[in-house]
Amino acid sequence: MSIILGQNLSKEAELLIACARTSCDDKYRYKIEDLIESNINWQYFMQIAMLHKVMPLVYTNLNAVARSSVPKEVLETLRSLFQRNAQKNLLLTGELLRILALLEQEDITAVPYKGPVLANSVYGNLAMRQSGDIDIIVQRSDILKVKPLLLGLGYKRTQKLTDAQELAFFQSNREHTYDFIDDAKQVLIEIHWRITPRFSSLIEPKHFWNYLKPQAFGSRTVNSLPLDYWLPILCVHGSRHCWERLGWISDLAELIRRHDIDWDKTINFASSLGCRRMLLLGLFLASELMGTVLPQFVIQQIQAESQIFTLATEVGTHLFKPDNAKAKFMGTTLYHIQARERWQDKAMYLQSFIDWLVHPDKWNWSNT
């Protein structure tokens, strides 16, 4: 087991890691079989599989590798969850395509982000990834054009803002999505004008808009980015959340396994936007936890950054532990400062943190 996870990893967590992949060679097959014989707490196992968003991978591998060894009721529950997730992803896909078609009619360039499109690109199968909502990236100048279109489709804003509050919301360093929900369909749409809050990363659509290319998706062609650019963006997203879900690490591992990555382009793009350390951290986690094979020169760059092992150990320590809100809060702040290589980015994050402490109501739009 990886050194970043410590010595007290539960059997259930070990089994989860072994199952959280599409390519299950003999090494992992034997590990899955051995762990199943070690008195697994199946209720806890299914709970963490859902929490870490790897349930489809877990079901697929258990069904293929150890169908006769897994309790029948467990496999039936996982099968039901798998089918329900597949149906949800089909619903999200249909709704995503409907919205993208509407935006295209209004000459609004939009890029679907994560969700069903990522499942299709990374896993080649919509059913193999858990998706909770629809994420779409647009230029900030188009945000207010999108709003009436979604309202016309029956969606409503999750936050009720006056015009002045709405303007402040879009200018806030802490915000990056404008969210809409259809209660009847139980579909949440996040319209991004940034990848993450500005204090978390400076990446905006303007940094990659010239690199968009068409990608076949379902019955349509949608805008997408080369995977060399998606890789650092996904690492920024995972780092923003301190890599608290194994599923995000599985995404990286599968992306790298299935596609040829232009590593120079990927690292240069990340370096230009101050997220090289976040990229290398994500790659190290994929290597340590999922066995992802990296080029030697990438490994050398990881080894040259002493902070990466410290950050990865922090991630590994908390990955399968219950949250302690206060300890996690302070630890998260230190993590984010260490995860940045540029002093100006560290200062921006620290200033936002201090601003939140001094003016907490300023960040709570639900109270406006």
Residue frames relative to the residue before (quaternion, step in Angstrom):
aa qw qx qy qz dx dy dz
M 1.0000 0.0000 0.0000 0.0000 0.00 0.00 0.00
S 0.6313 -0.5735 0.3736 0.3648 3.58 -1.09 0.69
I 0.5280 -0.6518 0.4531 0.3017 3.57 -1.05 0.81
I 0.6321 0.5512 -0.3540 0.4140 3.62 1.11 -0.44
L 0.6461 0.5359 -0.3224 0.4375 3.60 1.23 -0.24
G 0.4733 -0.6819 0.4499 0.3295 3.61 1.18 -0.19
Q 0.6335 -0.5850 0.3889 0.3243 3.54 -1.35 0.03
N 0.7104 0.4904 -0.2526 0.4370 3.59 1.18 -0.40
L 0.2655 0.7755 -0.5295 0.2182 3.58 1.08 0.64
S 0.4498 -0.7028 0.4818 0.2676 3.57 -0.86 0.96
K 0.6274 -0.5286 0.4157 0.3925 3.56 -1.25 0.43
E 0.6308 0.5449 -0.3317 0.4417 3.57 1.06 -0.77
A 0.6585 0.4937 -0.3084 0.4770 3.60 0.99 -0.81
E 0.6235 0.5306 -0.3346 0.4666 3.58 1.02 -0.75
L 0.6580 0.4988 -0.3063 0.4736 3.57 0.95 -0.87
L 0.6232 0.5457 -0.3380 0.4468 3.57 1.00 -0.79
I 0.6679 0.4948 -0.2993 0.4684 3.59 0.88 -0.93
A 0.6553 0.5199 -0.3135 0.4495 3.57 0.96 -0.84
C 0.7206 0.4464 -0.2359 0.4752 3.59 1.08 -0.73
A 0.6258 0.6050 -0.3270 0.3680 3.61 1.16 -0.53
R 0.5918 0.5206 -0.3665 0.4945 3.57 0.78 1.09
T 0.4321 -0.6797 0.5171 0.2895 3.55 -1.25 0.34
S 0.7176 0.3754 -0.2316 0.5390 3.57 1.15 -0.59
C 0.0053 -0.8247 0.5617 -0.0650 3.56 -0.23 1.29
D 0.1191 -0.8229 0.5537 0.0461 3.59 -0.03 1.29
D 0.7679 -0.3765 0.2408 0.4590 3.58 -1.30 0.02
K 0.5971 0.5797 -0.3633 0.4188 3.59 1.01 -0.76
Y 0.7438 0.3936 -0.2273 0.4902 3.57 0.81 -0.96
R 0.5729 0.5695 -0.3845 0.4467 3.58 1.12 -0.51
Y 0.6778 0.4810 -0.2908 0.4740 3.57 0.88 -0.97
K 0.6432 0.5263 -0.3264 0.4503 3.57 1.02 -0.80
I 0.6344 0.5219 -0.3236 0.4695 3.57 0.98 -0.84
E 0.6711 0.5038 -0.2989 0.4544 3.57 0.87 -0.95
D 0.6665 0.5021 -0.3031 0.4602 3.60 0.93 -0.88
L 0.6770 0.5018 -0.3019 0.4457 3.59 0.89 -0.91
I 0.6225 0.5517 -0.3452 0.4346 3.58 1.01 -0.75
E 0.6661 0.5017 -0.2950 0.4665 3.57 1.15 -0.60
S 0.6523 0.5627 -0.2974 0.4116 3.61 1.27 -0.15
N 0.6152 -0.6048 0.3457 0.3692 3.58 1.03 0.82
I 0.0313 0.8314 -0.5476 0.0892 3.55 0.65 1.19
N 0.3579 -0.6699 0.6061 0.2363 3.54 -1.15 0.76
W 0.2403 -0.8424 0.4633 0.1342 3.58 0.10 1.29
Q 0.6089 0.5481 -0.3664 0.4412 3.60 1.03 -0.64
Y 0.6661 0.4792 -0.2915 0.4916 3.57 0.95 -0.89
F 0.6326 0.5479 -0.3320 0.4352 3.57 0.96 -0.85
M 0.6833 0.4660 -0.2978 0.4767 3.59 0.85 -0.90
Q 0.6055 0.5625 -0.3496 0.4414 3.58 1.09 -0.68
I 0.7235 0.4162 -0.2654 0.4827 3.61 0.80 -0.92
A 0.5694 0.5756 -0.3907 0.4379 3.61 1.15 -0.47
M 0.6709 0.4673 -0.2862 0.4995 3.59 1.01 -0.80
L 0.6463 0.5407 -0.3174 0.4348 3.57 0.95 -0.89
H 0.7509 0.3832 -0.1989 0.4997 3.57 0.96 -0.89
K 0.4342 -0.7508 0.4190 0.2687 3.59 1.33 0.24
V 0.5404 0.5950 -0.4296 0.4116 3.58 0.93 0.89
M 0.2715 0.8135 -0.4835 0.1752 3.58 1.23 0.27
P 0.6603 0.5005 -0.3528 0.4348 3.68 0.82 -0.76
L 0.6442 0.5096 -0.3157 0.4750 3.58 1.02 -0.79
V 0.6364 0.5379 -0.3176 0.4524 3.55 1.00 -0.87
Y 0.6785 0.4851 -0.3000 0.4631 3.57 0.79 -0.97
T 0.6597 0.5288 -0.3172 0.4297 3.58 0.85 -0.97
N 0.7165 0.4489 -0.2642 0.4640 3.58 0.86 -0.92
L 0.6479 0.4989 -0.3348 0.4682 3.59 0.95 -0.75
N 0.6531 0.5171 -0.3095 0.4585 3.56 1.00 -0.80
A 0.7099 0.4560 -0.2544 0.4726 3.58 1.06 -0.77
V 0.7695 0.4053 -0.1842 0.4578 3.55 0.94 -0.97
A 0.8473 0.0854 0.0347 0.5230 3.57 0.82 -0.98
R 0.0945 0.8482 -0.5168 0.0669 3.57 1.01 0.78
S 0.7194 0.4536 -0.2628 0.4557 3.59 0.89 -0.86
S 0.6757 0.5072 -0.2903 0.4493 3.60 1.21 -0.40
V 0.6390 0.5111 -0.3231 0.4755 3.58 1.17 -0.53
P 0.5486 -0.6112 0.4424 0.3602 3.62 -0.90 0.83
K 0.5809 -0.6386 0.3840 0.3276 3.55 -0.89 0.99
E 0.6782 0.5012 -0.3055 0.4422 3.57 0.92 -0.90
V 0.6079 0.5414 -0.3473 0.4655 3.59 1.16 -0.60
L 0.6787 0.4858 -0.2932 0.4663 3.56 0.86 -0.95
E 0.6343 0.5243 -0.3285 0.4636 3.60 1.05 -0.72
T 0.6411 0.5142 -0.3203 0.4712 3.58 1.01 -0.81
L 0.6665 0.4950 -0.2976 0.4713 3.56 0.94 -0.90
R 0.6274 0.5279 -0.3379 0.4620 3.58 1.03 -0.75
S 0.6487 0.5137 -0.3137 0.4658 3.57 0.96 -0.84
L 0.6563 0.4993 -0.3044 0.4767 3.59 0.98 -0.87
F 0.6237 0.5431 -0.3269 0.4573 3.57 1.03 -0.81
Q 0.6853 0.4787 -0.2854 0.4689 3.59 0.86 -0.95
R 0.6401 0.5204 -0.3242 0.4630 3.56 1.01 -0.80
N 0.6462 0.5106 -0.3152 0.4716 3.58 1.02 -0.80
A 0.6358 0.5263 -0.3297 0.4584 3.59 0.98 -0.81
Q 0.6533 0.5053 -0.3087 0.4718 3.58 0.98 -0.84
K 0.6410 0.5168 -0.3227 0.4669 3.59 1.00 -0.82
N 0.6680 0.4983 -0.3098 0.4577 3.59 0.94 -0.82
L 0.6175 0.5218 -0.3463 0.4759 3.58 1.09 -0.62
L 0.6275 0.5230 -0.3280 0.4745 3.58 1.03 -0.78
L 0.6716 0.4924 -0.2962 0.4676 3.59 0.88 -0.97
T 0.6367 0.5324 -0.3299 0.4498 3.59 1.00 -0.80
G 0.6625 0.5026 -0.3063 0.4634 3.58 0.89 -0.91
E 0.6764 0.4843 -0.2909 0.4726 3.56 0.94 -0.87
L 0.6224 0.5386 -0.3336 0.4596 3.58 1.02 -0.79
L 0.6802 0.4852 -0.2965 0.4625 3.60 0.84 -0.93
R 0.6213 0.5373 -0.3392 0.4585 3.59 1.05 -0.74
I 0.6895 0.4761 -0.2809 0.4680 3.58 0.90 -0.91
L 0.6449 0.5178 -0.3274 0.4569 3.59 0.95 -0.82
A 0.6287 0.5288 -0.3334 0.4625 3.59 1.03 -0.74
L 0.6537 0.5092 -0.3069 0.4681 3.57 1.01 -0.83
L 0.6520 0.5051 -0.3140 0.4703 3.58 0.96 -0.83
E 0.6352 0.5287 -0.3280 0.4576 3.57 1.01 -0.80
Q 0.6257 0.5400 -0.3353 0.4522 3.59 1.01 -0.77
E 0.7256 0.4056 -0.2251 0.5083 3.57 1.11 -0.68
D 0.4811 -0.7014 0.4046 0.3360 3.59 1.32 0.32
I 0.4309 0.6533 -0.4904 0.3835 3.56 1.02 0.85
T 0.2932 -0.7540 0.5625 0.1707 3.58 -0.58 1.14
A 0.0296 0.8062 -0.5855 0.0799 3.56 -0.75 1.07
V 0.1814 -0.7717 0.6044 0.0792 3.54 -1.17 0.75
P 0.3251 -0.7286 0.5614 0.2199 3.63 -0.63 1.01
Y 0.1535 -0.8099 0.5661 -0.0035 3.53 -0.94 1.01
K 0.8278 0.0591 -0.0946 0.5499 3.58 -0.90 1.00
G 0.6681 0.5625 -0.3208 0.3664 3.59 -1.02 -0.80
P 0.8503 -0.1537 0.1043 0.4925 3.60 -1.11 -0.69
V 0.6342 0.5353 -0.3433 0.4397 3.61 1.01 -0.75
L 0.6493 0.4937 -0.3161 0.4845 3.58 1.01 -0.77
A 0.6167 0.5393 -0.3447 0.4583 3.58 1.00 -0.77
N 0.6719 0.4982 -0.2906 0.4646 3.57 0.96 -0.87
S 0.6998 0.4814 -0.2695 0.4537 3.59 0.93 -0.93
V 0.7594 0.4087 -0.2012 0.4646 3.55 0.87 -1.01
Y 0.8041 0.2809 -0.1268 0.5084 3.58 0.88 -0.95
G 0.3740 -0.7426 0.4803 0.2792 3.58 1.20 -0.37
N 0.7416 0.2888 -0.1674 0.5819 3.57 1.29 0.28
L 0.4494 -0.7204 0.4637 0.2532 3.57 -0.61 1.14
A 0.6792 0.5356 -0.2931 0.4074 3.56 1.03 -0.76
M 0.6482 0.5906 -0.3097 0.3676 3.59 1.19 -0.43
R 0.7334 0.3335 -0.2331 0.5445 3.60 1.22 0.08
Q 0.3878 -0.6979 0.5492 0.2467 3.57 -1.06 0.76
S 0.0230 -0.7906 0.6112 -0.0284 3.56 -0.78 1.08
G 0.2603 -0.8053 0.5165 0.1304 3.54 -0.85 0.93
D 0.8145 0.0459 0.0176 0.5781 3.58 1.08 -0.64
I 0.5004 -0.6129 0.5121 0.3342 3.55 -1.35 -0.21
D 0.0951 -0.7863 0.6099 0.0270 3.57 -0.84 1.03
I 0.0116 0.7878 -0.6135 0.0535 3.57 -0.84 1.03
I 0.2400 -0.7670 0.5819 0.1248 3.57 -0.92 0.98
V 0.0479 0.7608 -0.6462 0.0366 3.55 -1.02 0.90
Q 0.5969 -0.5109 0.4508 0.4236 3.55 -1.29 0.11
R 0.5911 -0.5941 0.3964 0.3750 3.58 -1.02 0.72
S 0.6234 0.5605 -0.3457 0.4215 3.60 1.05 -0.68
D 0.6961 0.4631 -0.2747 0.4749 3.60 1.23 -0.35
I 0.4101 0.7433 -0.4615 0.2577 3.59 1.24 -0.18
L 0.7360 0.4279 -0.2463 0.4633 3.57 0.77 -1.01
K 0.5733 0.5409 -0.3899 0.4762 3.60 1.28 -0.10
V 0.6382 0.5383 -0.3157 0.4509 3.55 1.14 -0.71
K 0.5972 0.6328 -0.3571 0.3398 3.56 0.96 -0.90
P 0.7257 0.4158 -0.2977 0.4604 3.69 0.59 -0.92
L 0.5954 0.5678 -0.3699 0.4316 3.60 1.13 -0.55
L 0.6849 0.4639 -0.2820 0.4859 3.58 0.94 -0.87
L 0.6184 0.5284 -0.3461 0.4674 3.57 1.02 -0.73
G 0.6515 0.5255 -0.3085 0.4520 3.56 1.07 -0.76
L 0.6634 0.4869 -0.2969 0.4845 3.58 1.22 -0.46
G 0.6355 -0.5562 0.3251 0.4255 3.57 1.27 -0.01
Y 0.4963 0.6278 -0.4444 0.4025 3.55 1.26 0.16
K 0.1568 -0.7610 0.6156 0.1313 3.55 -1.27 0.34
R 0.5634 -0.5985 0.4435 0.3574 3.56 -1.16 0.55
T 0.4493 -0.6834 0.5022 0.2810 3.55 -1.04 0.73
Q 0.7559 0.2313 -0.1576 0.5919 3.59 1.26 -0.36
K 0.2819 -0.7518 0.5742 0.1596 3.55 -0.93 0.92
L 0.0298 0.8197 -0.5648 0.0901 3.55 -0.42 1.28
T 0.4489 -0.6269 0.5551 0.3118 3.53 -1.19 0.60
D 0.6919 -0.4533 0.3332 0.4525 3.60 -1.23 0.18
A 0.6663 0.4998 -0.3045 0.4622 3.59 0.94 -0.88
Q 0.6581 0.4969 -0.3069 0.4752 3.58 0.99 -0.83
E 0.6243 0.5451 -0.3345 0.4486 3.55 1.05 -0.76
L 0.6435 0.5156 -0.3160 0.4692 3.59 0.98 -0.84
A 0.6608 0.4940 -0.3012 0.4781 3.58 0.95 -0.88
F 0.6074 0.5669 -0.3378 0.4423 3.56 1.07 -0.76
F 0.7005 0.4686 -0.2726 0.4642 3.59 0.87 -0.95
Q 0.7015 0.4603 -0.2662 0.4745 3.59 1.14 -0.57
S 0.5090 0.6746 -0.4077 0.3459 3.58 1.26 -0.22
N 0.4782 -0.6630 0.5024 0.2817 3.57 -1.05 0.82
R 0.6819 0.5222 -0.2737 0.4330 3.56 1.21 -0.49
E 0.7034 0.4442 -0.2632 0.4884 3.60 1.20 -0.29
H 0.0112 -0.8156 0.5785 0.0000 3.57 -1.14 0.58
T 0.7662 0.2527 -0.1867 0.5605 3.62 1.22 -0.06
Y 0.2309 -0.7031 0.6516 0.1666 3.52 -1.30 0.55
D 0.1792 -0.8585 0.4794 0.0328 3.55 -0.39 1.27
F 0.0836 -0.7749 0.6265 0.0052 3.51 -1.12 0.88
I 0.1128 -0.8067 0.5786 0.0412 3.57 -1.08 0.69
D 0.1919 -0.7130 0.6607 0.1353 3.50 -1.24 0.69
D 0.3223 -0.7944 0.4827 0.1793 3.57 -0.22 1.27
A 0.6401 0.5458 -0.3341 0.4251 3.58 0.98 -0.80
K 0.7428 0.3720 -0.2077 0.5165 3.58 0.96 -0.87
Q 0.2969 -0.7628 0.5057 0.2725 3.57 1.28 -0.39
V 0.4406 0.6574 -0.4700 0.3909 3.54 0.93 1.03
L 0.1545 -0.7631 0.6246 0.0611 3.54 -0.89 1.05
I 0.1230 -0.7779 0.6138 0.0549 3.56 -0.96 0.93
E 0.1238 -0.7681 0.6255 0.0590 3.55 -0.89 0.99
I 0.1616 -0.7743 0.6084 0.0652 3.55 -0.62 1.19
H 0.1966 -0.8131 0.5431 0.0718 3.56 -0.43 1.27
W 0.0897 -0.7327 0.6640 0.1187 3.53 -1.18 0.64
R 0.7182 0.1738 -0.1940 0.6453 3.55 1.40 0.10
I 0.5805 -0.5615 0.4455 0.3862 3.56 -1.27 0.27
T 0.7687 -0.0282 0.0495 0.6371 3.56 1.01 -0.90
P 0.6799 -0.4097 0.3530 0.4952 3.62 -1.20 -0.02
R 0.6180 -0.6007 0.3595 0.3576 3.58 -1.05 0.79
F 0.6474 0.5159 -0.3403 0.4460 3.60 1.01 -0.69
S 0.6530 0.5064 -0.3075 0.4718 3.58 1.27 -0.37
S 0.7717 -0.1441 0.1078 0.6099 3.58 1.08 -0.75
L 0.4440 -0.7037 0.4942 0.2518 3.55 -1.11 0.70
I 0.4471 0.7201 -0.4525 0.2772 3.62 1.21 -0.17
E 0.0268 0.7714 -0.6322 0.0675 3.54 -0.85 1.10
P 0.7073 -0.4520 0.3143 0.4434 3.61 -1.20 0.24
K 0.6125 0.5797 -0.3646 0.3948 3.60 0.99 -0.74
H 0.6373 0.5549 -0.3312 0.4199 3.60 1.14 -0.53
F 0.8122 0.2057 -0.1192 0.5328 3.61 1.13 -0.38
W 0.3901 0.7592 -0.4603 0.2441 3.61 1.26 -0.01
N 0.6679 0.5103 -0.3056 0.4474 3.61 1.06 -0.68
Y 0.6831 0.4882 -0.2823 0.4641 3.58 1.24 -0.26
L 0.3946 0.7326 -0.4797 0.2783 3.60 1.24 0.09
K 0.0208 -0.7865 0.6173 -0.0047 3.53 -1.12 0.73
P 0.5607 -0.6144 0.4256 0.3563 3.61 -1.13 0.54
Q 0.0432 -0.7789 0.6257 0.0077 3.53 -1.13 0.74
A 0.4379 -0.6853 0.5156 0.2697 3.57 -0.90 0.91
F 0.1195 0.7775 -0.6069 0.1138 3.54 -0.88 1.00
G 0.8149 -0.0470 -0.0098 0.5776 3.55 -0.45 1.20
S 0.7905 -0.2751 0.2297 0.4967 3.54 -0.87 -0.97
R 0.7102 0.4328 -0.2365 0.5024 3.58 1.28 -0.01
T 0.3697 -0.6407 0.6025 0.2998 3.48 -1.44 -0.05
V 0.1015 -0.8105 0.5766 0.0202 3.57 -0.77 1.02
N 0.5603 -0.5753 0.4711 0.3650 3.54 -1.29 0.31
S 0.0703 0.7867 -0.6109 0.0541 3.55 -1.02 0.79
L 0.4347 -0.6565 0.5488 0.2808 3.52 -1.40 0.07
P 0.5614 -0.5305 0.4770 0.4195 3.59 -1.18 0.35
L 0.5723 -0.6269 0.4033 0.3416 3.58 -1.00 0.78
D 0.5337 0.6145 -0.4082 0.4134 3.59 1.21 -0.36
Y 0.6953 0.4258 -0.2651 0.5147 3.59 1.17 -0.55
W 0.6048 0.5580 -0.3653 0.4351 3.58 1.06 -0.65
L 0.6025 0.6065 -0.3599 0.3736 3.58 1.00 -0.81
P 0.7173 0.3970 -0.2860 0.4960 3.68 0.70 -0.84
I 0.6068 0.5510 -0.3654 0.4412 3.61 1.06 -0.62
L 0.6606 0.4863 -0.3056 0.4835 3.58 0.97 -0.82
C 0.6347 0.5174 -0.3329 0.4675 3.59 1.08 -0.65
V 0.6136 0.5255 -0.3439 0.4785 3.59 1.06 -0.68
H 0.6538 0.5079 -0.3147 0.4643 3.59 0.94 -0.87
G 0.6741 0.4906 -0.2986 0.4644 3.59 0.87 -0.91
S 0.6662 0.5054 -0.3042 0.4563 3.56 0.96 -0.85
R 0.5852 0.5774 -0.3707 0.4321 3.56 1.05 -0.71
H 0.7553 0.3398 -0.1794 0.5309 3.58 1.06 -0.79
C 0.4971 -0.6926 0.3997 0.3367 3.58 1.28 0.45
W 0.5241 -0.6707 0.3964 0.3440 3.60 1.14 0.66
E 0.2222 0.8276 -0.4900 0.1600 3.56 0.95 0.86
R 0.7084 0.3700 -0.2601 0.5418 3.62 1.27 -0.05
L 0.4733 -0.6702 0.5002 0.2769 3.53 -0.92 0.94
G 0.5783 0.6257 -0.3694 0.3710 3.59 1.07 -0.68
W 0.6363 0.5242 -0.3367 0.4548 3.60 1.03 -0.71
I 0.6462 0.4977 -0.3140 0.4859 3.57 1.08 -0.70
S 0.6135 0.5373 -0.3349 0.4720 3.58 1.08 -0.71
D 0.6056 0.5588 -0.3502 0.4454 3.59 1.03 -0.77
L 0.6630 0.5020 -0.3032 0.4653 3.57 0.89 -0.95
A 0.6637 0.5235 -0.3060 0.4381 3.55 0.86 -1.00
E 0.6918 0.4714 -0.2809 0.4695 3.59 0.91 -0.89
L 0.6106 0.5509 -0.3494 0.4490 3.57 1.03 -0.76
I 0.6951 0.4700 -0.2699 0.4724 3.57 0.88 -0.99
R 0.6612 0.5229 -0.3108 0.4390 3.59 0.98 -0.82
R 0.7569 0.4250 -0.2093 0.4502 3.58 0.92 -0.89
H 0.7921 0.2930 -0.1263 0.5204 3.60 1.15 -0.52
D 0.4513 -0.6417 0.5456 0.2948 3.53 -1.26 0.54
I 0.1796 -0.8060 0.5603 0.0647 3.56 -0.59 1.17
D 0.3231 -0.6880 0.6126 0.2167 3.56 -1.04 0.82
W 0.2411 -0.8415 0.4651 0.1318 3.54 0.13 1.32
D 0.6181 0.5358 -0.3575 0.4506 3.61 1.01 -0.69
K 0.6615 0.4992 -0.3049 0.4694 3.57 0.92 -0.91
T 0.6520 0.5319 -0.3113 0.4416 3.57 0.95 -0.91
I 0.7081 0.4528 -0.2667 0.4716 3.57 0.81 -0.99
N 0.6379 0.5226 -0.3362 0.4549 3.60 0.99 -0.73
F 0.6351 0.5224 -0.3264 0.4661 3.59 1.00 -0.83
A 0.6683 0.4927 -0.2973 0.4715 3.59 0.92 -0.91
S 0.6563 0.5206 -0.3156 0.4456 3.59 0.94 -0.85
S 0.6559 0.5357 -0.3180 0.4262 3.57 0.97 -0.86
L 0.7596 0.3475 -0.1848 0.5178 3.59 1.17 -0.52
G 0.5727 -0.6557 0.3586 0.3368 3.56 1.22 0.43
C 0.6257 0.5404 -0.3569 0.4348 3.60 1.11 0.47
R 0.2549 0.7914 -0.5162 0.2055 3.58 1.16 0.53
R 0.6618 0.5013 -0.3177 0.4580 3.60 0.91 -0.83
M 0.6253 0.5226 -0.3400 0.4693 3.60 1.03 -0.71
L 0.6303 0.5256 -0.3245 0.4703 3.58 1.04 -0.79
L 0.6963 0.4723 -0.2843 0.4596 3.58 0.77 -1.01
L 0.6116 0.5390 -0.3502 0.4613 3.59 1.07 -0.66
G 0.6615 0.5037 -0.3080 0.4624 3.58 0.90 -0.90
L 0.6500 0.5112 -0.3096 0.4694 3.57 1.01 -0.83
F 0.6442 0.5166 -0.3203 0.4643 3.58 1.01 -0.80
L 0.6394 0.5167 -0.3247 0.4677 3.59 0.97 -0.80
A 0.6531 0.5048 -0.3178 0.4665 3.59 0.96 -0.84
S 0.6508 0.5157 -0.3087 0.4639 3.56 1.04 -0.78
E 0.7148 0.4717 -0.2518 0.4507 3.58 0.86 -1.01
L 0.7791 0.3665 -0.1831 0.4744 3.57 0.85 -0.96
M 0.8000 0.2981 -0.1386 0.5019 3.58 0.96 -0.83
G 0.4808 -0.6936 0.4236 0.3291 3.58 1.27 -0.02
T 0.2749 0.7874 -0.5088 0.2132 3.60 1.18 0.47
V 0.3247 -0.7445 0.5547 0.1807 3.56 -0.89 0.97
L 0.1061 -0.8034 0.5857 0.0128 3.57 -0.73 1.14
P 0.5825 -0.5598 0.4409 0.3911 3.60 -1.16 0.47
Q 0.6177 -0.5878 0.3735 0.3652 3.57 -1.07 0.71
F 0.6728 0.4977 -0.3250 0.4404 3.61 0.91 -0.79
V 0.6024 0.5210 -0.3605 0.4855 3.62 1.18 -0.45
I 0.6243 0.5284 -0.3307 0.4708 3.58 1.00 -0.81
Q 0.6482 0.5198 -0.3187 0.4561 3.58 0.97 -0.81
Q 0.6470 0.5022 -0.3248 0.4728 3.59 1.02 -0.72
I 0.6224 0.5248 -0.3361 0.4734 3.58 1.07 -0.71
Q 0.6837 0.4982 -0.2833 0.4519 3.57 0.88 -0.96
A 0.6424 0.5413 -0.3196 0.4383 3.59 1.15 -0.58
E 0.6831 0.4355 -0.2731 0.5188 3.59 1.27 -0.30
S 0.2911 -0.7987 0.5011 0.1620 3.59 -0.14 1.26
Q 0.6083 0.5811 -0.3596 0.4037 3.61 1.08 -0.63
I 0.5938 0.6065 -0.3768 0.3710 3.59 1.07 -0.64
F 0.6555 0.4911 -0.3263 0.4719 3.59 0.92 -0.81
T 0.6295 0.5331 -0.3301 0.4589 3.60 1.02 -0.80
L 0.6813 0.4811 -0.2840 0.4730 3.58 0.90 -0.94
A 0.6552 0.5150 -0.3124 0.4559 3.59 0.95 -0.86
T 0.6356 0.5185 -0.3252 0.4705 3.57 1.04 -0.74
E 0.6167 0.5335 -0.3323 0.4739 3.57 1.09 -0.74
V 0.6448 0.5070 -0.3124 0.4791 3.57 0.97 -0.86
G 0.6879 0.5000 -0.2849 0.4424 3.57 0.84 -0.99
T 0.6282 0.5614 -0.3287 0.4268 3.55 1.06 -0.77
H 0.7869 0.3417 -0.1581 0.4890 3.57 0.99 -0.86
L 0.4338 0.7518 -0.4377 0.2345 3.59 1.25 -0.28
F 0.8165 0.1851 -0.0829 0.5406 3.60 0.90 -0.86
K 0.5331 0.6096 -0.4241 0.4055 3.58 1.16 0.54
P 0.5629 -0.5779 0.4532 0.3792 3.61 -1.11 0.58
D 0.5477 -0.6335 0.4407 0.3232 3.54 -1.10 0.71
N 0.1052 -0.7030 0.6967 0.0969 3.48 -1.24 0.72
A 0.3899 -0.7988 0.3933 0.2352 3.55 0.01 1.35
K 0.7120 0.4569 -0.2882 0.4486 3.60 0.73 -0.98
A 0.6739 0.4836 -0.3005 0.4708 3.59 0.86 -0.94
K 0.6545 0.5159 -0.3122 0.4560 3.55 0.99 -0.84
F 0.6196 0.5674 -0.3387 0.4237 3.57 1.02 -0.82
M 0.7084 0.4338 -0.2617 0.4913 3.59 0.80 -1.00
G 0.6408 0.5272 -0.3250 0.4537 3.57 1.01 -0.80
T 0.6258 0.5480 -0.3285 0.4474 3.57 1.06 -0.76
T 0.6321 0.5367 -0.3289 0.4519 3.57 0.99 -0.82
L 0.6749 0.4767 -0.2917 0.4818 3.59 0.89 -0.90
Y 0.6067 0.5601 -0.3449 0.4464 3.56 1.04 -0.80
H 0.7087 0.4780 -0.2807 0.4364 3.59 0.76 -1.03
I 0.6237 0.5174 -0.3475 0.4717 3.58 1.05 -0.62
Q 0.6827 0.4806 -0.2847 0.4711 3.59 0.95 -0.87
A 0.6513 0.5515 -0.3206 0.4109 3.61 1.06 -0.68
R 0.6636 0.4794 -0.3033 0.4877 3.59 1.25 -0.19
E 0.3319 -0.7720 0.5105 0.1822 3.56 -0.92 0.89
R 0.7091 0.4302 -0.2613 0.4938 3.60 1.19 -0.45
W 0.5302 -0.6648 0.4286 0.3054 3.55 -0.91 0.94
Q 0.6358 0.5342 -0.3497 0.4336 3.61 0.98 -0.71
D 0.6532 0.4980 -0.3146 0.4758 3.60 1.10 -0.64
K 0.6012 0.5342 -0.3501 0.4802 3.58 1.09 -0.68
A 0.6708 0.5076 -0.2961 0.4524 3.57 0.94 -0.95
M 0.6341 0.5288 -0.3348 0.4542 3.59 1.00 -0.79
Y 0.6613 0.4929 -0.3152 0.4694 3.58 0.91 -0.86
L 0.6680 0.5046 -0.3083 0.4518 3.59 0.87 -0.93
Q 0.6429 0.5187 -0.3273 0.4587 3.59 0.98 -0.79
S 0.6472 0.5088 -0.3156 0.4718 3.59 1.00 -0.78
F 0.6307 0.5327 -0.3220 0.4635 3.56 1.06 -0.80
I 0.6685 0.4874 -0.2958 0.4775 3.60 0.92 -0.93
D 0.6328 0.5371 -0.3212 0.4560 3.56 1.02 -0.86
W 0.6387 0.5202 -0.3203 0.4679 3.58 1.04 -0.79
L 0.6539 0.5166 -0.3145 0.4546 3.59 0.98 -0.84
V 0.7132 0.4586 -0.2511 0.4670 3.57 0.94 -0.93
H 0.8091 0.1321 -0.0358 0.5715 3.59 0.97 -0.88
P 0.0513 -0.8472 0.5275 0.0368 3.65 0.54 1.07
D 0.6320 0.5490 -0.3472 0.4226 3.62 1.01 -0.68
K 0.5643 0.6219 -0.3759 0.3918 3.56 1.19 -0.54
W 0.7256 0.4290 -0.2274 0.4877 3.55 1.16 -0.67
N 0.6492 0.5259 -0.3196 0.4470 3.58 1.23 -0.21
W 0.1742 -0.8360 0.5141 0.0800 3.54 0.12 1.32
S 0.5784 0.6026 -0.3844 0.3931 3.59 1.15 -0.47
N 0.6671 0.4917 -0.3045 0.4695 3.58 1.24 -0.37
T 0.5525 0.6285 -0.4043 0.3691 3.59 1.22 -0.13
